[in-house]
Amino acid sequence: MVINFLTAKEVSELMKCSVPKAYVIIREFNAQMEQEGFKTNAGRVNEEQFAKAYGFGVEINIKQKQEQE
């Protein structure tokens, strides 16, 4: 099982915002996840949960990797 996490840079690209704003988004998202009983990682978000919450679809990282190649 592979669990992918998005960094602030990746979140900023997805949300079309600055990296500092992405950190704010991550902090708020992680606070919500902690309230729901999930463990979080500072400065990163679980890709699958983030995609579901913001309506991106689960294939975020796969598409990004294909574009970079």
TIRO-2110 file (N, C-alpha, C; in Angstrom, 1 decimal):
// TIRO-2110
0.8, -1.2, 0.0, N, 1, A
0.0, 0.0, 0.0, CA, 1, A
0.9, 1.2, 0.0, C, 1, A
0.6, 2.1, -0.9, N, 2, A
1.4, 3.4, -1.0, CA, 2, A
0.5, 4.5, -0.7, C, 2, A
0.9, 5.3, 0.3, N, 3, A
0.2, 6.5, 0.7, CA, 3, A
1.0, 7.7, 0.2, C, 3, A
0.4, 8.5, -0.6, N, 4, A
1.1, 9.7, -1.2, CA, 4, A
0.7, 11.0, -0.4, C, 4, A
1.7, 11.8, -0.2, N, 5, A
1.4, 13.1, 0.4, CA, 5, A
1.8, 14.2, -0.5, C, 5, A
1.0, 15.3, -0.5, N, 6, A
1.3, 16.5, -1.3, CA, 6, A
2.0, 17.5, -0.5, C, 6, A
3.0, 18.1, -1.1, N, 7, A
3.8, 19.2, -0.4, CA, 7, A
3.1, 20.5, -0.7, C, 7, A
3.6, 21.6, 0.0, N, 8, A
3.0, 22.9, -0.2, CA, 8, A
3.2, 23.4, -1.7, C, 8, A
4.3, 23.0, -2.3, N, 9, A
4.5, 23.4, -3.7, CA, 9, A
3.5, 22.8, -4.6, C, 9, A
3.2, 21.5, -4.4, N, 10, A
2.2, 20.8, -5.2, CA, 10, A
0.8, 21.3, -4.9, C, 10, A
0.5, 21.6, -3.6, N, 11, A
-0.8, 22.2, -3.3, CA, 11, A
-1.0, 23.6, -4.0, C, 11, A
0.1, 24.4, -4.0, N, 12, A
0.1, 25.7, -4.6, CA, 12, A
-0.2, 25.6, -6.1, C, 12, A
0.4, 24.6, -6.7, N, 13, A
0.2, 24.4, -8.2, CA, 13, A
-1.3, 24.0, -8.4, C, 13, A
-1.8, 23.1, -7.6, N, 14, A
-3.2, 22.6, -7.8, CA, 14, A
-4.2, 23.7, -7.5, C, 14, A
-4.0, 24.5, -6.5, N, 15, A
-4.9, 25.5, -6.1, CA, 15, A
-4.7, 26.9, -6.7, C, 15, A
-3.6, 26.9, -7.5, N, 16, A
-3.2, 28.2, -8.2, CA, 16, A
-3.1, 29.3, -7.2, C, 16, A
-2.2, 29.1, -6.2, N, 17, A
-2.0, 30.1, -5.2, CA, 17, A
-0.5, 30.1, -4.9, C, 17, A
-0.1, 31.0, -4.0, N, 18, A
1.3, 31.1, -3.6, CA, 18, A
1.6, 29.9, -2.6, C, 18, A
2.9, 29.7, -2.4, N, 19, A
3.3, 28.6, -1.5, CA, 19, A
2.9, 29.0, -0.1, C, 19, A
3.1, 30.2, 0.4, N, 20, A
2.7, 30.6, 1.7, CA, 20, A
1.2, 30.3, 1.9, C, 20, A
0.4, 30.7, 1.0, N, 21, A
-1.1, 30.4, 1.0, CA, 21, A
-1.3, 28.9, 1.1, C, 21, A
-0.5, 28.1, 0.3, N, 22, A
-0.7, 26.7, 0.4, CA, 22, A
-0.4, 26.1, 1.8, C, 22, A
0.5, 26.7, 2.5, N, 23, A
0.8, 26.2, 3.8, CA, 23, A
-0.4, 26.5, 4.7, C, 23, A
-1.1, 27.7, 4.5, N, 24, A
-2.3, 28.0, 5.3, CA, 24, A
-3.4, 26.9, 5.0, C, 24, A
-3.5, 26.6, 3.7, N, 25, A
-4.5, 25.6, 3.3, CA, 25, A
-4.2, 24.3, 4.0, C, 25, A
-2.9, 23.9, 3.9, N, 26, A
-2.5, 22.6, 4.5, CA, 26, A
-2.8, 22.6, 6.0, C, 26, A
-2.4, 23.7, 6.7, N, 27, A
-2.6, 23.8, 8.1, CA, 27, A
-4.1, 23.6, 8.5, C, 27, A
-5.0, 24.3, 7.8, N, 28, A
-6.4, 24.3, 8.0, CA, 28, A
-7.0, 22.9, 7.7, C, 28, A
-6.5, 22.3, 6.6, N, 29, A
-6.9, 20.9, 6.2, CA, 29, A
-6.5, 19.9, 7.3, C, 29, A
-5.2, 20.0, 7.7, N, 30, A
-4.7, 19.1, 8.7, CA, 30, A
-5.5, 19.2, 10.1, C, 30, A
-5.8, 20.5, 10.4, N, 31, A
-6.6, 20.7, 11.7, CA, 31, A
-8.0, 20.0, 11.6, C, 31, A
-8.6, 20.1, 10.4, N, 32, A
-9.9, 19.4, 10.2, CA, 32, A
-9.7, 17.9, 10.3, C, 32, A
-8.6, 17.4, 9.7, N, 33, A
-8.4, 15.9, 9.7, CA, 33, A
-8.1, 15.4, 11.1, C, 33, A
-7.4, 16.2, 11.9, N, 34, A
-7.1, 15.9, 13.3, CA, 34, A
-8.4, 15.8, 14.1, C, 34, A
-9.3, 16.7, 13.9, N, 35, A
-10.6, 16.7, 14.5, CA, 35, A
-11.4, 15.5, 14.2, C, 35, A
-11.2, 14.9, 13.0, N, 36, A
-11.9, 13.7, 12.6, CA, 36, A
-11.2, 12.5, 13.1, C, 36, A
-10.1, 12.6, 13.8, N, 37, A
-9.4, 11.5, 14.3, CA, 37, A
-8.2, 11.0, 13.5, C, 37, A
-7.8, 11.7, 12.4, N, 38, A
-6.7, 11.2, 11.6, CA, 38, A
-5.4, 11.8, 12.1, C, 38, A
-4.3, 11.1, 11.9, N, 39, A
-3.0, 11.6, 12.2, CA, 39, A
-2.6, 12.4, 11.0, C, 39, A
-1.8, 13.5, 11.2, N, 40, A
-1.4, 14.3, 10.1, CA, 40, A
0.1, 14.5, 10.1, C, 40, A
0.6, 15.1, 9.1, N, 41, A
2.0, 15.3, 8.9, CA, 41, A
2.2, 16.8, 8.5, C, 41, A
2.9, 17.6, 9.4, N, 42, A
3.0, 19.0, 9.2, CA, 42, A
3.6, 19.3, 7.8, C, 42, A
3.0, 20.3, 7.1, N, 43, A
3.5, 20.7, 5.9, CA, 43, A
3.2, 19.8, 4.7, C, 43, A
2.4, 18.8, 4.9, N, 44, A
2.0, 17.8, 3.9, CA, 44, A
0.5, 17.4, 4.1, C, 44, A
-0.1, 17.0, 3.0, N, 45, A
-1.5, 16.5, 3.2, CA, 45, A
-1.6, 15.2, 2.4, C, 45, A
-2.5, 14.4, 2.9, N, 46, A
-2.7, 13.1, 2.3, CA, 46, A
-3.4, 13.4, 0.9, C, 46, A
-2.8, 12.9, -0.1, N, 47, A
-3.2, 13.2, -1.5, CA, 47, A
-4.7, 12.8, -1.7, C, 47, A
-5.0, 11.6, -1.3, N, 48, A
-6.4, 11.0, -1.5, CA, 48, A
-7.5, 11.9, -0.8, C, 48, A
-7.2, 12.1, 0.5, N, 49, A
-8.2, 12.9, 1.3, CA, 49, A
-8.3, 14.3, 0.7, C, 49, A
-7.2, 14.9, 0.4, N, 50, A
-7.2, 16.3, -0.2, CA, 50, A
-8.0, 16.3, -1.5, C, 50, A
-7.7, 15.4, -2.3, N, 51, A
-8.4, 15.3, -3.6, CA, 51, A
-9.9, 15.2, -3.4, C, 51, A
-10.3, 14.3, -2.5, N, 52, A
-11.8, 14.2, -2.2, CA, 52, A
-12.4, 15.5, -1.7, C, 52, A
-11.7, 16.1, -0.8, N, 53, A
-12.2, 17.3, -0.2, CA, 53, A
-12.3, 18.5, -1.1, C, 53, A
-11.4, 18.6, -2.1, N, 54, A
-11.4, 19.7, -3.0, CA, 54, A
-11.8, 19.3, -4.4, C, 54, A
-12.3, 18.1, -4.6, N, 55, A
-12.9, 17.7, -5.9, CA, 55, A
-11.9, 17.5, -7.0, C, 55, A
-10.7, 17.1, -6.7, N, 56, A
-9.7, 17.0, -7.8, CA, 56, A
-9.7, 15.6, -8.4, C, 56, A
-10.2, 14.6, -7.8, N, 57, A
-10.0, 13.2, -8.3, CA, 57, A
-8.8, 12.7, -7.7, C, 57, A
-8.7, 11.4, -7.6, N, 58, A
-7.6, 10.7, -6.9, CA, 58, A
-6.3, 10.6, -7.7, C, 58, A
-6.4, 10.9, -9.0, N, 59, A
-5.2, 10.7, -9.9, CA, 59, A
-4.3, 11.9, -10.0, C, 59, A
-4.3, 12.8, -9.0, N, 60, A
-3.5, 14.0, -9.0, CA, 60, A
-2.1, 13.7, -9.3, C, 60, A
-1.5, 12.9, -8.5, N, 61, A
0.0, 12.7, -8.6, CA, 61, A
0.3, 11.9, -9.8, C, 61, A
-0.5, 11.0, -10.3, N, 62, A
-0.2, 10.2, -11.5, CA, 62, A
-0.1, 11.2, -12.7, C, 62, A
-1.1, 12.1, -12.8, N, 63, A
-1.1, 13.0, -13.9, CA, 63, A
0.1, 14.0, -13.8, C, 63, A
0.4, 14.4, -12.7, N, 64, A
1.6, 15.3, -12.5, CA, 64, A
2.9, 14.6, -13.0, C, 64, A
3.0, 13.4, -12.5, N, 65, A
4.2, 12.7, -12.9, CA, 65, A
4.3, 12.4, -14.4, C, 65, A
3.2, 12.1, -15.0, N, 66, A
3.2, 11.9, -16.5, CA, 66, A
3.5, 13.2, -17.2, C, 66, A
3.1, 14.3, -16.7, N, 67, A
3.4, 15.6, -17.4, CA, 67, A
4.8, 16.0, -17.3, C, 67, A
5.5, 15.6, -16.2, N, 68, A
6.9, 15.9, -16.0, CA, 68, A
7.8, 15.0, -16.8, C, 68, A
7.3, 13.9, -17.3, N, 69, A
8.2, 13.0, -18.1, CA, 69, A
8.3, 13.4, -19.5, C, 69, A
END
